[in-house]
Amino acid sequence: MQNKTYVPSLKGVEKKWYVVDAEGQILGRLASRIATILMGKHKNIYTPFFDVGDYVIVINAEKVQVTGKKLDQKLYRRHSGYPGGFKEETLRSLLARKPEEVIRRAVWGMIPHHRLGRRLIRKLKVYRGPSHPHAAQNPIPLPMGE
């Protein structure tokens, strides 16, 4: 006799709000922890095809750290779709220009790249400075030691 697969009811899933201070955090390790929370892998009701994850607010995005020579060697590439529309910039210049995008792209690389992944990435809120407009959600600090 086969065991039945447990499928959680989406009505009973409680969504929490976490706040993370990126100051002094290593980019990849921070993104990995955030992706785990967004997908809901930290919960015992985790199901790969349901959105059971929580919301994450990242503050002080411009103060994130990287190891090695990544500031000058890591490249971010994009293409506008037009001839000659290829753009390339280093991590150092993107961090100076738009630090929110650095964290968003790092987390996007660690979640599924399909319809559910696009829903998950919308639950990530990244801000350059120490303040955020989500105080009404009563976010709790995310323990980074786990």
C-alpha distance (Angstrom), angle and dihedral (degrees) to the residues before:
residue distance angle dihedral
M1 . . .
Q2 3.79 . .
N3 3.77 125.2 .
K4 3.75 117.3 -115.3
T5 3.78 118.7 -116.1
Y6 3.78 114.4 -116.1
V7 3.80 112.3 -128.5
P8 3.81 114.6 -175.0
S9 3.77 121.6 -133.8
L10 3.79 109.2 -114.6
K11 3.80 90.4 -144.7
G12 3.79 93.0 68.0
V13 3.82 97.2 47.2
E14 3.80 111.1 115.2
K15 3.81 113.5 -147.1
K16 3.79 114.6 -151.1
W17 3.79 128.1 -166.5
Y18 3.80 118.5 -131.3
V19 3.79 128.1 -170.1
V20 3.82 121.7 -151.7
D21 3.79 126.3 -168.1
A22 3.82 106.2 -145.3
E23 3.80 93.6 -165.6
G24 3.81 108.5 126.8
Q25 3.83 93.6 -3.7
I26 3.81 121.7 133.2
L27 3.83 108.7 -113.3
G28 3.82 99.4 -131.6
R29 3.79 95.8 43.8
L30 3.79 91.1 47.0
A31 3.82 91.8 49.1
S32 3.80 91.6 48.2
R33 3.81 92.4 53.0
I34 3.82 91.8 45.8
A35 3.82 91.9 49.8
T36 3.81 90.1 52.2
I37 3.82 91.0 53.4
L38 3.83 93.8 45.1
M39 3.82 92.2 51.6
G40 3.81 93.1 44.5
K41 3.81 96.1 -122.7
H42 3.81 89.7 140.2
K43 3.82 90.3 65.9
N44 3.77 125.9 81.0
I45 3.82 90.3 -132.2
Y46 3.83 92.7 60.6
T47 3.78 112.4 149.2
P48 3.83 119.2 178.5
F49 3.80 95.3 -139.4
F50 3.84 98.9 45.3
D51 3.78 130.8 70.8
V52 3.81 100.6 -119.9
G53 3.82 95.7 144.1
D54 3.78 131.4 110.7
Y55 3.80 135.8 -116.7
V56 3.81 119.9 -95.5
I57 3.81 126.9 -158.0
V58 3.82 115.9 -164.6
I59 3.80 118.6 -162.1
N60 3.83 129.9 -173.6
A61 3.81 91.5 29.3
E62 3.81 92.1 165.5
K63 3.83 91.1 62.6
V64 3.82 96.6 60.4
Q65 3.82 115.5 127.5
V66 3.80 132.2 -137.4
T67 3.79 129.5 -165.3
G68 3.78 129.7 -126.8
K69 3.80 121.4 -0.2
K70 3.80 95.4 -36.2
L71 3.82 93.9 121.3
D72 3.80 90.2 70.6
Q73 3.82 102.4 21.9
K74 3.82 103.7 45.3
L75 3.79 110.6 88.8
Y76 3.79 129.9 -161.2
R77 3.80 113.0 -153.5
R78 3.78 131.9 -168.2
H79 3.79 138.3 163.4
S80 3.79 127.6 -148.0
G81 3.80 93.3 -151.2
Y82 3.79 92.8 -113.6
P83 3.82 126.3 105.3
G84 3.79 108.7 -84.5
G85 3.81 90.3 13.4
F86 3.82 96.7 125.6
K87 3.82 112.5 124.8
E88 3.77 127.7 -174.8
E89 3.79 130.1 -178.2
T90 3.78 137.3 169.9
L91 3.78 126.5 -113.2
R92 3.82 89.6 -110.8
S93 3.82 93.5 57.8
L94 3.84 94.7 42.3
L95 3.81 90.3 48.4
A96 3.80 89.9 52.7
R97 3.80 94.0 44.3
K98 3.83 103.3 36.5
P99 3.84 115.6 0.0
E100 3.82 92.3 172.7
E101 3.81 89.4 65.2
V102 3.82 92.6 54.8
I103 3.82 92.4 59.0
R104 3.81 93.3 39.8
R105 3.82 91.9 53.3
A106 3.80 92.7 46.2
V107 3.82 91.2 52.6
W108 3.82 92.5 43.2
G109 3.80 89.0 57.9
M110 3.81 89.7 58.4
I111 3.81 100.9 49.5
P112 3.82 128.6 68.4
H113 3.80 115.6 -77.0
H114 3.79 99.8 -134.2
R115 3.79 139.5 79.5
L116 3.81 94.4 -61.4
G117 3.80 90.9 48.7
R118 3.79 90.6 54.9
R119 3.83 88.8 53.4
L120 3.80 90.9 48.6
I121 3.81 95.7 51.1
R122 3.82 89.8 55.4
K123 3.82 87.8 64.9
L124 3.82 90.0 63.0
K125 3.81 114.0 92.0
V126 3.83 115.2 -172.4
Y127 3.81 124.7 -172.8
R128 3.78 131.6 -174.9
G129 3.80 98.8 -140.9
P130 3.81 135.9 40.8
S131 3.83 95.7 -89.2
H132 3.80 131.0 77.0
P133 3.83 134.8 -179.9
H134 3.83 95.6 -126.0
A135 3.81 100.4 87.8
A136 3.82 90.4 119.1
Q137 3.83 90.0 66.2
N138 3.84 90.5 60.0
P139 3.83 96.1 -132.8
I140 3.77 117.4 -155.8
P141 3.82 122.7 -143.1
L142 3.80 112.9 -96.1
P143 3.80 112.2 -126.2
M144 3.81 105.7 -128.1
G145 3.81 96.5 -170.0
E146 3.81 94.6 78.6
